Amino acid sequence: MIVIAGVLLGALIGAVKARKRGGNTMDMLQYGAVHAIIFGILGLLATILTHRVLA
Protein backbone atom coordinates (compact mmCIF):
# COMPACT_ATOMS: atom_id res chain seq x y z
CA MET A 1 0.00 0.00 0.00
CA ILE A 2 2.83 2.42 0.76
CA VAL A 3 4.35 1.81 -2.67
CA ILE A 4 1.09 2.52 -4.49
CA ALA A 5 0.52 5.68 -2.48
CA GLY A 6 4.09 6.78 -3.18
CA VAL A 7 3.73 6.26 -6.92
CA LEU A 8 0.46 8.17 -7.10
CA LEU A 9 1.71 10.99 -4.90
CA GLY A 10 4.96 11.23 -6.86
CA ALA A 11 3.16 11.42 -10.19
CA LEU A 12 0.91 14.17 -8.88
CA ILE A 13 3.77 16.17 -7.41
CA GLY A 14 5.83 15.82 -10.59
CA ALA A 15 3.00 16.95 -12.84
CA VAL A 16 2.24 19.96 -10.63
CA LYS A 17 5.91 20.91 -10.51
CA ALA A 18 6.19 20.77 -14.31
CA ARG A 19 3.03 22.85 -14.72
CA LYS A 20 4.35 25.51 -12.32
CA ARG A 21 7.54 25.73 -14.39
CA GLY A 22 5.50 26.31 -17.55
CA GLY A 23 5.94 22.88 -19.08
CA ASN A 24 3.76 21.33 -21.75
CA THR A 25 1.99 17.97 -21.56
CA MET A 26 5.10 15.95 -22.36
CA ASP A 27 7.05 17.74 -19.62
CA MET A 28 4.32 16.99 -17.11
CA LEU A 29 4.34 13.31 -18.12
CA GLN A 30 8.12 13.09 -17.81
CA TYR A 31 8.28 14.85 -14.44
CA GLY A 32 5.36 12.73 -13.24
CA ALA A 33 7.04 9.50 -14.31
CA VAL A 34 10.38 10.36 -12.73
CA HIS A 35 8.81 11.45 -9.45
CA ALA A 36 6.57 8.36 -9.44
CA ILE A 37 9.62 6.09 -9.79
CA ILE A 38 11.52 7.89 -7.03
CA PHE A 39 8.58 7.93 -4.62
CA GLY A 40 7.80 4.29 -5.45
CA ILE A 41 11.34 3.23 -4.56
CA LEU A 42 11.17 5.22 -1.32
CA GLY A 43 7.82 3.58 -0.56
CA LEU A 44 9.31 0.15 -1.21
CA LEU A 45 12.18 0.87 1.17
CA ALA A 46 9.71 2.12 3.80
CA THR A 47 7.66 -1.06 3.41
CA ILE A 48 10.73 -3.30 3.77
CA LEU A 49 11.93 -1.42 6.84
CA THR A 50 8.50 -1.55 8.42
CA HIS A 51 8.24 -5.32 7.91
CA ARG A 52 11.75 -5.85 9.27
CA VAL A 53 11.11 -3.83 12.40
CA LEU A 54 7.70 -5.35 13.13
CA ALA A 55 8.68 -8.95 12.43
C-alpha atoms as a printed R data frame, in Angstrom:
   type eleno elety resid chain resno      x      y       z
1  ATOM     1    CA   MET     A     1  0.000  0.000   0.000
2  ATOM     2    CA   ILE     A     2  2.831  2.419   0.764
3  ATOM     3    CA   VAL     A     3  4.350  1.811  -2.667
4  ATOM     4    CA   ILE     A     4  1.094  2.521  -4.493
5  ATOM     5    CA   ALA     A     5  0.518  5.681  -2.477
6  ATOM     6    CA   GLY     A     6  4.086  6.782  -3.183
7  ATOM     7    CA   VAL     A     7  3.730  6.255  -6.924
8  ATOM     8    CA   LEU     A     8  0.461  8.168  -7.097
9  ATOM     9    CA   LEU     A     9  1.709 10.991  -4.904
10 ATOM    10    CA   GLY     A    10  4.960 11.231  -6.860
11 ATOM    11    CA   ALA     A    11  3.160 11.416 -10.186
12 ATOM    12    CA   LEU     A    12  0.913 14.165  -8.883
13 ATOM    13    CA   ILE     A    13  3.773 16.172  -7.410
14 ATOM    14    CA   GLY     A    14  5.827 15.817 -10.587
15 ATOM    15    CA   ALA     A    15  3.005 16.954 -12.839
16 ATOM    16    CA   VAL     A    16  2.238 19.956 -10.629
17 ATOM    17    CA   LYS     A    17  5.914 20.911 -10.507
18 ATOM    18    CA   ALA     A    18  6.189 20.773 -14.309
19 ATOM    19    CA   ARG     A    19  3.027 22.849 -14.716
20 ATOM    20    CA   LYS     A    20  4.352 25.507 -12.321
21 ATOM    21    CA   ARG     A    21  7.538 25.734 -14.394
22 ATOM    22    CA   GLY     A    22  5.505 26.314 -17.551
23 ATOM    23    CA   GLY     A    23  5.937 22.875 -19.080
24 ATOM    24    CA   ASN     A    24  3.756 21.335 -21.746
25 ATOM    25    CA   THR     A    25  1.986 17.966 -21.557
26 ATOM    26    CA   MET     A    26  5.100 15.946 -22.357
27 ATOM    27    CA   ASP     A    27  7.054 17.743 -19.622
28 ATOM    28    CA   MET     A    28  4.316 16.986 -17.112
29 ATOM    29    CA   LEU     A    29  4.339 13.312 -18.124
30 ATOM    30    CA   GLN     A    30  8.118 13.089 -17.813
31 ATOM    31    CA   TYR     A    31  8.276 14.854 -14.442
32 ATOM    32    CA   GLY     A    32  5.361 12.732 -13.236
33 ATOM    33    CA   ALA     A    33  7.042  9.497 -14.310
34 ATOM    34    CA   VAL     A    34 10.384 10.363 -12.726
35 ATOM    35    CA   HIS     A    35  8.814 11.451  -9.453
36 ATOM    36    CA   ALA     A    36  6.573  8.362  -9.441
37 ATOM    37    CA   ILE     A    37  9.620  6.089  -9.786
38 ATOM    38    CA   ILE     A    38 11.524  7.895  -7.028
39 ATOM    39    CA   PHE     A    39  8.585  7.927  -4.620
40 ATOM    40    CA   GLY     A    40  7.802  4.291  -5.454
41 ATOM    41    CA   ILE     A    41 11.337  3.233  -4.561
42 ATOM    42    CA   LEU     A    42 11.166  5.216  -1.324
43 ATOM    43    CA   GLY     A    43  7.819  3.579  -0.556
44 ATOM    44    CA   LEU     A    44  9.308  0.154  -1.210
45 ATOM    45    CA   LEU     A    45 12.176  0.868   1.173
46 ATOM    46    CA   ALA     A    46  9.714  2.119   3.804
47 ATOM    47    CA   THR     A    47  7.663 -1.064   3.406
48 ATOM    48    CA   ILE     A    48 10.729 -3.300   3.770
49 ATOM    49    CA   LEU     A    49 11.935 -1.422   6.836
50 ATOM    50    CA   THR     A    50  8.500 -1.552   8.416
51 ATOM    51    CA   HIS     A    51  8.239 -5.317   7.913
52 ATOM    52    CA   ARG     A    52 11.754 -5.848   9.268
53 ATOM    53    CA   VAL     A    53 11.107 -3.828  12.403
54 ATOM    54    CA   LEU     A    54  7.696 -5.352  13.135
55 ATOM    55    CA   ALA     A    55  8.682 -8.954  12.427
